[in-house]
């Protein structure tokens, strides 16, 4: 069984873009940034503060990004739609 991938979907307050934040995957070896994914730009590192400062996306808002993640091979995704600190 593959490891569960925990993702929180948030929405950029400026542009309204949806971002998937992998809450249990660090981007860098220093563990200061989390892995994130967006339609444009795709994988990148992001500050954990994004989880506190950006509003949560609704299911309707993140549905297409979730479908894209499934299309590129992400399986066993658990969606966390609550604030994680």
C-alpha positions in Angstrom: 0.0 0.0 0.0 1.3 3.4 -0.9 1.8 6.1 1.7 -1.1 8.4 2.1 -0.5 11.9 0.6 -2.1 14.6 2.7 -3.0 17.7 0.8 -4.7 21.0 1.8 -6.1 23.1 -1.0 -5.8 26.9 -0.4 -6.6 29.9 -2.6 -4.3 32.8 -3.3 -5.9 36.0 -1.9 -4.4 38.1 -4.7 -4.9 36.1 -7.9 -7.5 33.5 -6.7 -5.3 30.6 -7.9 -5.7 27.3 -6.2 -2.6 25.7 -4.6 -2.3 22.1 -3.4 0.0 22.0 -0.4 1.5 18.6 0.5 1.3 18.9 4.3 3.6 15.9 4.9 6.2 16.4 2.2 9.1 18.9 2.6 10.5 20.6 -0.5 14.0 21.2 0.9 16.4 19.2 3.0 16.3 21.8 5.7 12.5 21.2 6.1 11.7 24.8 5.9 9.4 24.6 2.9 6.5 22.3 2.0 5.9 20.9 -1.5 3.1 22.6 -3.4 1.5 22.2 -6.8 -0.5 24.6 -9.0 -1.8 24.4 -12.5 0.7 27.0 -13.7 4.2 26.5 -12.3 3.3 23.0 -11.1 5.7 21.7 -8.3 7.4 24.2 -6.1 8.4 24.9 -2.5 6.2 27.1 -0.3 6.3 28.5 3.2 4.2 26.6 5.7 2.7 30.0 6.5 0.6 29.6 3.4 -1.6 27.2 5.4 -2.4 30.0 7.9 -2.5 33.0 5.6 -4.4 31.8 2.6 -8.1 30.8 2.8 -9.1 27.2 2.3 -10.4 26.4 -1.2 -13.8 24.9 -1.6 -14.3 21.5 -3.2 -15.7 23.2 -6.3 -12.6 25.4 -6.5 -10.0 22.7 -6.1 -11.8 19.9 -8.1 -9.9 20.5 -11.4 -6.5 20.7 -9.6 -7.3 17.4 -7.8 -8.1 15.8 -11.2 -4.8 17.1 -12.6 -2.9 15.5 -9.7 -4.7 12.2 -10.3 -3.9 12.4 -14.0 -0.1 12.8 -13.3 0.0 9.8 -11.0 -0.8 10.9 -7.5 -2.9 8.3 -5.7 -4.1 7.7 -2.2 -4.7 11.4 -1.6 -6.3 12.4 1.7 -7.7 15.9 1.5 -7.2 17.9 4.7 -9.5 20.9 4.7 -8.9 22.3 8.1 -6.2 24.5 9.5 -2.9 22.7 10.2 -0.4 24.5 12.4 
